[in-house]
Amino acid sequence: MKKITKAILPVAGFGTRFLPATKAQPKEMLPVVDKPAVQYLVEDAVSAGIEQVIFITGRGKRAIEDHFDSSFELEQTLVEKNKLDLLDKVKQIENLAKFAYVRQPMPKGDGQAISCAAHLVEGEAVLVIFGDTIYDAPEPISQQVISLYEKYGQPIIGLAEVDHEEVSKFGVVDATDLGDGVFKINKIVEKPTIEKAPSNLVAVGIYVITPEVFEILKNMKPGRNGEIGLSNAFAKMLDGGQPIYGKKLVGEWLDIGNKLNFLKASIKLGVKDLEIGDDLKTFIKDFGKKI
């Protein structure tokens, strides 16, 4: 089985929940403490052995390319001002991996976005991470799903439990528990009502997908909403008897899909920050007394 060395990060969405902050900058570039959200995803992937990161971008996403590219003017300024510690941080970003960028011409679903990178990963299984999937975990979540792929050689879906009241926001799985956080997926239901949800296990936005998934996406027609969804490709695989497995991720999901959760993620990671953590804890305690 060939080692997984490539990751696809679809980042072409508009980030409308964060307007007006995202009117002129990508949602993925909003800072969580001192790093843009997308950098957490890249670092997680790289720590699991990913060597090339492929961004699926759209209009207004140039800032992502600039962030992971070299910046001669900035680096020269840091050298001149003898800010070598900051220079090291900047250089580390551009050296994380090899980066490629593919434009999604029109927003026609996450499945269509992923298929835009098919020519760069032909015949390979790849890691896929969506922009809201930040985890505070003892082991990189990328490694968790890759390790399960290496065991089964089939598509893997990263899973988490949510409150039953929250299931209508996610893709929910009907799955057989195989133990140790591993599940065999029987069915995926997109954004069901609470009454129709088969469980409270949801897809969190990290996957390993195989060449078969790309083949299905290539031949899929858009649904009624005009989009091609990754979950629809998985459903077709399951209907054809092809196995898909799920991994209940170990760690805390810091879902940054809305403003409140974004702030929570910033606070939870902020208190662990070596530079500001202690001061932030003090502020939280003092502020808590006032409210």
N, C-alpha and C positions, 0 to 999 in steps of 0.2 A: 504494500500500500504506500503510495507516494505521500511524502510529508506535505502538510498544508503550509504554504509559505506566502499566500496572498489573501488579502482581505478587501472586501468591498464595503464602502461606507456611503450609503445614499444620503446626500445632504442637499437635495434640490427643492425641498419644501419652502413655503413662504414664511412660516413662523408667525401666523396671524394672531396667535394667542398672546404674543409678546409685543404687539404694536402699541405705541409707536416706536419702541426701541429697535424693532427689526425692520423699520422702513428703509433704512440705508445700510444695514449690516446684517449678515446672516445670524439666525438664531444660534447656530452652532458656535459662533464666535463670542457669545455673551460669556463674561468671565464668571467662573465658579471659584471663589477666593482669588487666586492670582493667575489662573490658566483658563483659556477658553474651553468650553465644554468639550469640543471635539478633540482637544489634545488628550484628555483623559481616556477617550476611546482608543486613540492611536497608541498611547503608552501601554494600555492593557493588551492590545493586540500584539505589539512588538515584544512584550514580556513573555508571550506564549510562542515566540519563534516566527512571527510574521515578518517577512522581509520586504514586501511590496504592498503599499496601500493604494487602492484605487478609489478615488472620490467620484461619485456621480453628482454632478453639479448642475446648476441652472443659472439663470440670469441673477446678477447681484451677489454672486458667491466668490468673487475675485479675492476677497479678504482671506478666504481659507487658503487659496493658493499662495498668497503673499506670506501668510503666517508660517507655512512649512518650507518656504524658499529662503535662500540666503538674502541678507540685506547688507550690502557693502557699506552704505552710508551709516547705518546704525552701528554696525560692528566697528567701523573706523572711529566713530565718535566715542564709543565705549573704551577703545584702546587709548585714544588721546586723553580721556579723562581718568584713565587708570582704573576703570570699573571692571576689572577682570572677572570678578565673580558673576556679574550680570552678563558679561560676554560669554562665559561658559554656558550659562543657561540658554542664551540665544542660539549658540552653536549646536547645543544638544538637540534642539528642536529640528533643525534642518537635517541632522544626521540620524534621526530616529529610524528612517526607512527610506526606500525608494518610493517616490510618489508619482502617481499618474492621475490624470483628470479627464473624465468623459462627460460631455454635456448631454443632458436629457432634454431634447428639443421642446417637448410639451409634457406637463405633469399628468401622466396617464397611469398612475398607480405604482406601488412599490415593486411589483413584479416586473413591470416594464422598465423601471429604473435599473433594477439589477441586470436585466437582460442587455442593457446598453454596454455592459462590460464583458459580454460573452466572448468577444474576439480576443480579449486579453487573458482569459483563463481557460481557453479551450482544452477540454479533456481533463480538467483538474477539479478537485473539490476545493471549495473556498470558504473562508469565514465571512459572514455578513453581520455588520453591526449598525443598528439605527441610532440616531442622534440622542435619544432620551435614555440610553442604557448606561448610566453611570452606576457603578457598584462600589461599595466599601466592603471589600472581600479579602479573606486571608490568602486566597489563591486567585489569580486573575480569572475572570469569568471566561475569557477567551480560551484559556487552558482547560477549564472545566468542560466546555463543549467539545473542544478538539480531542481531549482524552477519550471521551465517550465515542466520538467518531472513529478513533483509532481502534476501539474495541469492536464496533459493529459494522463499520464501513457503510453506514446509511445516513441520510439526512438527520440532523439533530436540531431540536428546538430548545432554547433556553427558557426555563419556566420559573414562575414565582407564584406563591399564594397571595391572594388579595382578599379583602373583606367582600362578602357576598354582595353587598350594596354597590360594589365597584365593578362588577363583572361586565356590565353593559358597555364599558369603555374599551374593552380589550377583545383579543381573540382568545377564546376559552377552549380548553381541550377536554375531551373524554378520553381517559387513558387508563391503562392497566399498570398498577404499581408493581415494579419488579424488585423493589428494595433498594436501599442505599441512594435514594433520590433519583432513581432511574425509572422512566416510564415508557411503555410502548403506546404510541398514540393510536387511538381508534378513530377519532373524529375531531375536527376543528370547527368551532362555531364562532363566527365573527359577530361581536357585539350583541350577544343575546340579551333578552330580558332576564331579570333575576329568576323568574319562574322557569325559564327554558334553559338556563345555563346548566351544562352537564357536570360542572365542578366549579371550584374557585381557583383552579390552576390556569394561569394565563401566560401567553407568550410575551416575553419582555423586550424583544427586539434584538436578540443575538441568535445566530444560526450557523450551522455548517450545511452548505448545500452542495449537492453532487452534480456531475454533468447531466444526469437524467432530469434534474430540475430545470436546468437551462433549456434542455430540449423541449420540455413541456411548455415553458414560458414562450419559447420561440413560435410555437404553433397555436398558442391560445388566442382566442378572440376576446376583445373587451367585453365586460359584462354590461348590465343595464346602465351602470353609472359611467360607462365609457372608460373604465380602468381595468388593468390586468393586475390582479393581486397575487402575491406570493402564497397566501393561504389557499387560494383557488388551485394553484399548482400542486400544493401539498394534498388537497382534497382529491385531486385527480389521481395522484399517486396511490393514495389510500384505497380509492375505489378500484384501482387495478391490482390491488393486493401487494403493493410494494411497501415494505416496512419503514416507519419513521419513528425515531425515539426522542424522548424528552429528558432533559436534565434539570432537576430542581436545583437552582444555583445556590451555593453556599455563600452567604454574605447578606448585606443590606442593600436593597434596591433603592437608589436615590433617584427616583423617577423625576425628571426635570421637564415634564411635558406641559406644566402650567406654572403660573407665577408663584403660587403658594409653595408648591413642591420645589421649585427652583430656589426659593429663599431657604427652605428647610435644608436642602442639599448644601448650600453655601455655609450655613451655620454648622452643620454636622461635620463638614470637612474643615471648616475654619477653626473649630476648637481643637482639632488635631494638628494644626499648622504650628511648626516650631517657632515661627516668628511672632505670630499674633495670638496663638491659642490661649495662653494664660490670660491675656488682657481681654480677649473676647469672652471667656468664661466669667470673668469679673463683671464685665458689662452686662451680660445676660442675667446674672444674679441680681445686680443692682436694679436693672430695668424691670425685672420680674416683680420686685418689691413695690415698684411705683404703679404697676398696673393691676 
